[in-house]
Amino acid sequence: MTTAQAPGRPAERAITLNEVGLNCDVRISSLSGPACDRLRDLGFCEQMQLRKLSNGRNLVCSLCGARMAISRDLAEQVLVSPVR
């Protein structure tokens, strides 16, 4: 099964939040994993825009004007795509 895309535009691949560079704005595509409900409770919902601020032991993100730190394990369950 193929997805429709605009002519001349490459298909975008969702990546995990761990793979995003610092200070990059991304949009959450989907949540995939055992902690999805907990992530949604924290505000990590599909179509939300966020910015990754820190890439240490825990990841710090700016989401809806608030800064949140999540573990690398949780960040692996957040699939994002670049904001255009």
C-alpha positions in Angstrom: 0.0 0.0 0.0 1.4 3.4 -0.9 0.6 6.8 0.4 -0.2 9.8 -1.7 2.3 12.6 -1.7 2.8 15.9 -3.5 4.8 15.7 -6.7 8.5 16.5 -6.3 8.3 16.2 -2.5 10.1 13.2 -0.9 8.1 11.1 1.5 8.8 12.1 5.1 9.9 9.4 7.5 8.9 9.6 11.1 11.8 9.4 13.5 12.0 9.1 17.3 12.4 12.0 19.6 15.9 10.6 20.5 17.0 11.1 16.8 16.0 14.8 16.6 18.7 17.5 16.8 18.8 20.2 19.4 16.5 23.2 19.0 14.6 21.5 16.2 10.8 22.1 16.0 8.9 18.8 15.3 5.4 17.6 15.3 4.4 14.4 17.0 3.2 11.9 14.5 2.3 9.0 16.8 3.0 7.5 20.1 4.1 3.8 20.0 4.9 1.8 23.1 3.7 0.7 26.5 3.8 4.2 28.0 1.5 5.9 25.5 -1.2 6.7 28.0 1.4 8.2 30.4 2.9 10.3 27.6 -0.6 11.6 26.7 -1.2 12.5 30.3 2.0 14.6 30.2 0.7 16.5 27.1 2.6 14.5 24.4 -0.3 14.1 22.0 -0.5 13.5 18.2 -0.2 16.7 16.1 1.4 18.7 19.0 4.4 20.7 18.1 7.5 20.6 20.4 11.1 21.7 20.4 13.9 19.6 21.8 16.1 21.7 24.1 18.5 19.2 25.8 20.0 15.9 24.8 21.5 14.6 28.1 20.5 11.7 30.2 16.9 12.9 30.1 15.6 14.9 27.1 14.1 18.4 27.9 11.4 19.6 25.5 9.4 22.7 25.2 5.7 21.7 24.7 2.8 24.2 24.9 5.0 26.8 26.7 6.2 24.4 29.4 9.5 22.6 29.7 9.3 18.9 30.3 12.0 16.3 30.9 11.4 12.7 29.8 13.7 9.7 29.8 15.4 8.3 26.7 13.1 5.2 27.0 10.0 7.4 26.8 11.5 9.6 24.0 12.0 6.4 21.9 8.2 5.9 22.0 7.5 9.4 20.5 7.6 9.4 16.7 7.9 12.9 15.2 8.3 14.6 11.8 9.8 17.9 10.9 7.7 21.1 11.0 7.6 22.8 7.6 
